[in-house]
Amino acid sequence: MAARDQWNSIKERKPVVEGRQVHFLPVETLLCLAASLLVNHRRYGGSTSHKAEEPVPTLARLFLRPNSSVLAKMANLDGSRPNGAKHEVEVSAHLLASPERLAATYRLILSAARSVGIDPVALPDFLGAEEATARLDLLGQEELDQAEVEAAVQRASASWLERRPDLEERVTEKLLVAAARIGQHRFATGVLRNHGHRCVFCGLSVVAAGGERARRMLIASHIKPWRTSEPAERLDVQNGLAACPTHDVAFDTGLVTVNVDLRIHVRPALEHLARIDAATRGAFGRPPLAERLLLPAEAVWPAERYLTWHHEHVYQEGLLV
């Protein structure tokens, strides 16, 4: 009932020509939180907020607010604004720590919107989780080691508490863990989209029954590993490759590497084995292994600095990273 009343209030809202905007209602705030799974608000300053990607523009139109207000609310929710409301940060930490809980809240809000006539054109199911049977999975989580995430959180926690002394340490740590996992989800989503949802080494792209892409058949992981990357590098799509599980492990363990011209190199011993062993040839022969990375024409290439790091620290040294 409360959610429906809020949506009816939003439907009756008039555009603000001058003066202060009305306060965000809970349904607006919670949809901004859901949008954070897809959009990194830090990419857009005041002068670039008009370039914000979906669902920010759609939410802004629905709420009769500028993009900048939606982005600012997202910043409040992740604690990056010193004047952000403490209770919003606590709610954010609580929901982001549990995708199932966030999905249930998201479904309730969309159901209330539909009940008052807000259709999927005005408010699309941007998380793909409106149906009760849908799962809200965070992508790329298999790359994150819990101990490494906790170590990174411990290093960042002290500086956060200096900026936000109003927050309890447990809330800060919970939010930072959630931020790391959501950042990884956004990274993986961006890498898979950039690489056309297929393995850049062999071209594998599996579509399940019903037209959905099969889960776990493609992995988006870092070229320079998460644990050795700086915070900005962890979110950089140019630091990622989409690969099938076999070629993902081969790259991570230095069996293959990629030159700055995107040419794929195989360790000589593995290359020799592929010539004499049918099973090995089925994974590392050419084909299926391509000569160069298979990227869509519009794709952003992996950055040279990451490929160089991999060649020097993984392929040449032969280390497991």
C-alpha positions in Angstrom: 0.0 0.0 0.0 2.8 2.5 0.9 4.6 1.8 -2.3 1.5 2.3 -4.4 0.8 5.6 -2.6 4.3 6.7 -3.4 3.9 5.9 -7.1 0.6 7.7 -7.2 2.4 10.7 -5.7 5.1 10.5 -8.4 2.5 10.3 -11.1 0.9 13.5 -9.9 4.2 15.3 -9.6 4.8 18.5 -11.6 8.1 19.4 -13.2 10.2 21.7 -11.0 11.0 24.9 -13.0 12.8 26.8 -10.2 13.6 26.1 -6.6 14.3 23.0 -4.6 13.2 19.6 -5.8 10.9 17.4 -3.7 12.6 14.9 -1.4 13.2 11.4 -2.8 10.5 8.9 -1.9 11.6 5.4 -0.7 10.7 3.8 -4.0 12.8 6.3 -5.9 15.8 5.8 -3.5 15.6 2.0 -3.8 15.4 2.1 -7.6 18.5 4.3 -7.6 20.2 1.6 -5.4 19.2 -1.1 -7.9 20.5 1.0 -10.8 23.9 1.0 -9.0 24.4 -2.6 -10.1 24.6 -1.4 -13.7 25.9 2.2 -13.5 29.0 3.6 -11.8 28.0 7.1 -10.8 31.6 8.2 -10.4 32.0 8.2 -14.2 29.7 11.3 -14.5 30.4 14.7 -13.1 28.0 17.6 -13.1 28.9 18.6 -16.7 28.6 15.0 -18.0 25.5 13.8 -16.2 23.5 14.1 -19.4 25.7 11.2 -20.8 24.8 8.8 -18.0 23.8 5.4 -19.3 20.6 3.5 -18.7 18.6 3.2 -16.5 19.6 6.6 -15.2 17.9 8.7 -17.9 14.7 6.5 -17.7 14.5 6.9 -13.9 15.2 10.6 -14.2 12.3 11.0 -16.7 10.0 9.0 -14.5 10.8 10.9 -11.4 10.8 14.3 -13.2 14.3 15.0 -12.0 17.6 15.7 -13.9 20.1 12.9 -14.3 22.4 14.7 -11.9 19.9 14.2 -9.0 19.6 10.4 -9.7 23.4 10.2 -9.8 23.7 12.2 -6.6 21.3 9.9 -4.8 23.4 6.9 -6.0 26.5 8.6 -4.4 24.6 9.1 -1.2 23.7 5.5 -1.1 27.3 4.2 -1.5 28.5 6.6 1.2 30.8 8.6 -1.1 29.2 11.9 -0.3 30.1 13.2 3.2 26.6 14.7 3.7 24.7 11.6 2.7 22.0 10.4 5.0 23.3 7.8 7.5 20.1 5.7 7.4 20.3 5.5 3.5 23.9 4.1 3.7 22.8 1.6 6.3 19.9 0.4 4.2 22.2 0.3 1.2 24.7 -1.9 3.0 21.9 -4.2 4.2 20.4 -4.8 0.8 23.5 -4.9 -1.2 24.9 -7.6 1.1 22.1 -9.9 -0.1 21.2 -10.0 -3.8 18.1 -12.1 -2.9 16.9 -9.4 -0.5 17.5 -6.7 -3.0 15.7 -8.6 -5.7 12.6 -9.1 -3.5 12.5 -5.4 -2.7 13.0 -4.5 -6.4 10.1 -6.9 -7.4 7.8 -5.3 -4.8 8.5 -1.8 -6.1 7.9 -2.8 -9.7 4.7 -4.7 -8.8 3.4 -1.6 -7.0 4.3 0.5 -10.1 2.5 -1.8 -12.4 -0.6 -1.8 -10.2 -1.0 2.0 -10.7 -0.5 1.9 -14.4 3.3 2.5 -14.8 4.1 0.2 -17.7 7.4 -1.4 -18.8 7.9 1.4 -21.3 8.0 4.0 -18.5 9.8 1.7 -16.0 11.6 -1.2 -17.7 12.7 -4.2 -15.7 16.3 -3.1 -16.0 17.7 -5.8 -13.7 15.8 -8.6 -15.5 14.5 -9.8 -12.1 10.8 -8.8 -12.1 9.5 -12.3 -12.4 9.4 -14.3 -9.2 11.4 -17.1 -10.7 14.2 -14.8 -11.9 17.6 -14.8 -10.2 19.6 -11.7 -9.5 23.1 -13.0 -9.9 26.2 -10.9 -9.5 28.6 -11.7 -12.4 32.3 -12.3 -12.0 32.2 -13.3 -8.4 34.2 -16.5 -9.0 37.3 -14.3 -9.6 37.1 -12.8 -6.1 38.7 -14.5 -3.1 37.0 -13.6 0.1 40.2 -13.2 2.0 41.5 -10.8 -0.7 38.3 -8.8 -0.6 38.5 -8.6 3.2 42.1 -7.5 3.1 41.2 -4.7 0.6 38.3 -3.6 2.8 40.5 -3.4 5.9 43.0 -1.1 4.1 40.2 1.1 2.9 38.1 1.1 6.1 40.2 3.5 8.1 40.1 6.3 5.5 36.3 5.8 5.1 35.8 6.2 8.8 37.7 9.4 8.8 35.4 10.8 6.1 32.2 9.3 7.6 32.6 9.3 11.4 28.9 9.0 11.7 28.9 5.4 10.4 29.7 2.4 12.5 32.7 0.3 11.5 30.6 -2.8 10.8 28.4 -0.8 8.4 31.4 0.7 6.6 33.0 -2.7 6.2 29.7 -4.3 5.0 29.3 -1.5 2.5 32.9 -1.8 1.2 32.5 -5.5 0.7 29.3 -5.0 -1.2 31.0 -2.2 -3.3 33.8 -4.6 -4.3 31.4 -7.3 -5.4 29.1 -4.9 -7.2 32.1 -3.2 -8.9 33.1 -6.7 -10.1 29.6 -7.3 -11.4 29.6 -4.0 -13.4 33.1 -4.9 -14.7 32.1 -8.4 -15.8 28.9 -7.1 -17.4 30.9 -4.5 -19.3 33.5 -7.0 -20.5 31.0 -9.5 -21.7 29.1 -6.8 -23.5 32.2 -5.3 -25.0 33.3 -8.7 -26.3 30.0 -9.6 -27.8 29.3 -12.4 -25.2 31.7 -14.9 -26.8 35.1 -16.3 -25.9 37.8 -14.0 -27.4 40.1 -17.0 -27.8 37.9 -19.5 -29.6 34.6 -17.7 -30.3 32.4 -20.0 -28.1 29.0 -18.4 -27.4 26.3 -20.7 -25.9 22.7 -19.9 -26.0 20.4 -22.0 -23.8 16.8 -22.9 -24.4 14.5 -19.9 -24.6 17.2 -17.7 -26.1 19.1 -17.0 -22.8 22.8 -17.2 -22.7 24.0 -20.2 -20.7 25.4 -19.3 -17.3 29.0 -20.0 -16.4 30.0 -20.9 -20.0 31.7 -17.5 -20.3 33.9 -15.8 -17.7 34.9 -12.2 -17.6 38.1 -11.8 -15.6 40.9 -9.4 -15.2 44.1 -9.5 -17.3 46.0 -7.9 -14.4 44.4 -9.7 -11.5 42.0 -8.0 -9.1 44.2 -8.4 -6.1 47.2 -6.7 -7.7 45.2 -4.0 -9.5 44.5 -0.5 -8.3 40.9 0.4 -7.5 40.4 2.1 -10.9 42.1 -0.8 -12.7 39.6 -3.3 -11.1 36.7 -1.5 -12.9 38.4 -0.9 -16.2 36.8 -2.9 -19.0 40.1 -2.7 -20.9 41.6 -4.8 -18.2 39.3 -7.7 -18.9 38.8 -10.6 -21.3 35.7 -12.8 -21.9 36.7 -16.4 -22.2 35.3 -19.9 -22.0 36.4 -21.7 -18.8 39.2 -23.6 -20.5 40.8 -20.6 -22.1 40.2 -18.5 -19.1 42.3 -20.9 -16.9 44.9 -21.2 -19.6 45.4 -17.4 -19.7 45.3 -17.0 -16.0 48.0 -19.7 -15.5 50.3 -18.5 -18.4 49.7 -21.3 -20.8 48.7 -18.6 -23.4 49.3 -14.9 -23.6 48.3 -12.1 -25.9 50.6 -9.6 -27.5 49.8 -5.9 -27.8 48.7 -6.5 -31.4 46.2 -9.0 -30.0 48.0 -12.0 -31.4 47.5 -15.2 -29.2 50.7 -17.0 -28.2 50.7 -20.6 -26.8 53.6 -22.1 -24.7 55.8 -24.2 -27.0 55.3 -27.3 -24.9 51.5 -27.0 -25.1 51.7 -26.2 -28.8 53.7 -29.4 -29.4 51.2 -31.4 -27.3 48.3 -30.1 -29.4 50.0 -31.5 -32.5 50.2 -35.1 -31.1 47.2 -35.3 -28.7 43.7 -35.1 -30.0 42.1 -33.9 -26.7 44.7 -31.1 -26.3 44.3 -30.2 -30.0 40.5 -29.9 -29.4 41.2 -27.0 -27.1 44.5 -25.5 -28.2 44.9 -26.4 -31.8 44.2 -23.8 -34.5 41.3 -23.9 -34.8 39.6 -23.8 -32.4 42.1 -21.3 -31.0 42.2 -18.2 -33.1 45.4 -16.5 -34.3 44.3 -13.2 -32.8 41.6 -12.2 -30.2 38.1 -12.4 -31.7 36.7 -8.9 -30.9 33.6 -7.2 -32.4 34.4 -4.4 -34.7 33.1 -1.8 -32.2 34.8 -3.3 -29.2 37.3 -1.4 -27.1 40.6 -3.2 -27.2 42.4 -4.5 -24.1 44.9 -1.8 -22.9 48.5 -2.4 -23.8 49.7 -1.9 -20.2 47.6 -4.8 -18.9 48.7 -7.1 -21.7 52.3 -6.2 -21.1 51.8 -6.9 -17.3 50.4 -10.3 -18.1 53.2 -11.2 -20.5 55.9 -10.2 -18.1 54.4 -11.5 -14.8 52.4 -14.5 -15.8 53.6 -15.9 -19.2 57.3 -15.3 -18.9 57.6 -16.0 -15.2 55.2 -19.0 -15.4 53.6 -18.0 -12.1 50.1 -18.9 -11.1 48.3 -15.6 -10.2 
